[in-house]
Every structure is written in structure tokens, then in C-alpha cells.
Amino acid sequence: MKSACRVPLAPMTTLGLGGNAARVDEPGSDDELREVVARCAQQGEPIAVLGHGSNVIVADEGFSGTVIRLAHRKITGIRDGEYVNVSVGAGCDWAELVATACDEGWAGIECLAGIPGTVGAAPMQNIGAYGQEVGASIASVRVLHKRSGEVAVYTQSDCGFSYRDSVFKRDLSSIITEVNFRFAREKTSKPLRYAELCGALNVREGASAPLRLVADTVTKLRRKKGMVIDAADPDSRSAGSFFVNPILRARALGEFLGGLRRDGIAPPTLFAASDDAKKIPAAWLIEQAGFRKGEERGAFRISTKHALALVHTGGGTSTELLGFAHEISDRVALRFGVTLAREPVLFGKEPA
């Protein structure tokens, strides 16, 4: 197992911000992970798990405990009739899994191409894009509890998946070590429901398309928005979508739409979240509140490609980034009475 002390975390994140971790361990097995967990429990040391750092903000003072980087990366598939059961180590690159699924004819995550990060992070956020969410394809999640070192398996219903949320995001007492998927054995995608993607593929909503074509098209769409990590694209030096699209239920939605009518503002395209709730595009709220793409605050700017990403141009601090984010969310709340929730996870303490 690789271990090191006083390790800079900024180079391990896409934002390139923040201080050091007191220690970084890279366990390659459950036994090594138990060793790390037991040591941290004995010493009263906090633990954080870091994948590719694409959805993370590291505090300027760093992280006072141990950061774990899992080396569990194996992909194993077993056929089961018209389906395949696939077990994947949490440290596996998400892009590698999507590529493997397209090559093997495993349908269910093709619309999630181009999302950076590891497989273990996917159920945490219940990652989703272009009409798909990963939770729909997850059969179970294997975890190791930080305090006891015991292993447990969460079925799909145990995971509490909802929009950009799961039990693992709400309760950080366990570490995801393996994700088990159940995919349909198909060369074509699940029915496509996202208008932008259907338009790019030139198919009607509800139709299907070849897995690789769907994945490649999604990646191109994300790249146009600066949402694919690319050293040649300065707009990709971000944490992706900084804010979650807010969900408004019937009463709050009525008040929101009523306010737009009073002000003579045409409403945005709304997306169904449930029978009585709609998702409001956070990027639309940000722009309607008066922020523009490319608008700068010191070492940070709103992406020139997408209003939902905050880009680090170099030499900034996490405190400055969070201050800019608060300015945006405060103005949206004042203008529309809608709260924007931050999507990236903070390692360390919130700035005073």
C-alpha cells in the first residue's frame, strides 16, 4: 500500500485549489483498507475518500486527516440471460467503464459518457445526464464501515437514490469499495428522453441509437459546454456543474412561475422530477439573475461555454471561489426566491 504524509491535494483535483492532506493512503484491498480505517479510528483521525477530484473543493488550509485513494479497479461481468451482472472496483475510472459497456453491449450508462471521476463516486451523487441516472442501473453497492471495518451490501432500494443524492452522500460513515451493475445486453441505447441529445442524433424522443454513437455524441455535447476534462480547454478547469438544478414542488413552482409572469419573463424549459415537481435549470437562473458567461471575479470566472461551471484561471483560493459562488446564489435567491445548492464536496472547513 502506498502512503505519504503532508501531500498537496490541489494537483489531485480539477480545480487545482487547496492545501495539503495530513496523509494519503492508497489501499489495494479490503484488508489494507481495514488497516487504514482501524488506524484512523484509534487516533481519532478524520477520513475522506478522493477519486479523480472532479467534484471536490479542497479548503485552503487543507484536510487534517487521511485521504484514501482506492486502488480497487477490476471489472468483472457475468451473463444472466438477457442481462449481465457487472462488478466494478470503486477505484475504476468511470470513462473506462462506459467505454467497456459500449464495447460489450451493456446498455444503461451510455448517456453518462464524458463524466469525470471514479466508479465509487457515481452512486454517491447518483450521477446523471441527458435523461439517465446511474442509480437505475445499480443492483447493489458494497461498502466498508469506517468505525467497525465491517463490510455491508446495500441493495438498490437501500441506496435511497434520488436526484443527485443517495444515502451515501447523506451519511459518510462508510466507504464504497465496489459497485454492482445490472445491464441489459443490447447494442442500442435505452429509450432516449433528452431533447438536446435526440436532436443531435436526429432521432425522435423515445427512440434508441447505437451505444457507441450515443456515448460519442454525449461527449461532444459535454465538450462544447466545457464539461469534459481537457488540458487544452481552459474552461474545463472546474468542478463541472457547481450548482444542482433546484426542484420545486407544486406550490413553490406556482409562485415561481407567477413571479415570472408578473415580470414579463418567459419561463425556461422545465424537466419533470416527479409527478408534482419540476427541475428548474440552474444555469438559466444564474443568467437571468444578471450573470453572464465569462464574467470574472479575480482568479475565477463563469465558464464561457456554460453558466453552471465556475472556472479557476490560476492563482486563486478556495475561499475566493466559495465567495463568488455565494454571490451567485444570493442574487438568485433575491431575484427568484429559489435556493441554489452547491454540488461539489468540500474537503476541510467552510470559510468563516
Beta strands, then each sheet from edge to edge (+ up, - down):
strand 1: 2-8
strand 2: 20-26
strand 3: 47-49
strand 4: 56-58
strand 5: 63-68
strand 6: 75-80
strand 7: 83-89
strand 8: 106-107
strand 9: 128-129
strand 10: 132-133
strand 11: 138-145
strand 12: 151-155
strand 13: 174-185
strand 14: 247-249
strand 15: 271-274
strand 16: 277-279
strand 17: 296-297
strand 18: 300-302
strand 19: 310-312
strand 20: 345-347
sheet 1: 1+ 2- 5- 3-
sheet 2: 4+ 20+
sheet 3: 6+ 7- 13+ 8-
sheet 4: 6+ 7- 13+ 11- 12+
sheet 5: 9+ 10-
sheet 6: 14+ 16- 15+
sheet 7: 17+ 18- 19+
end
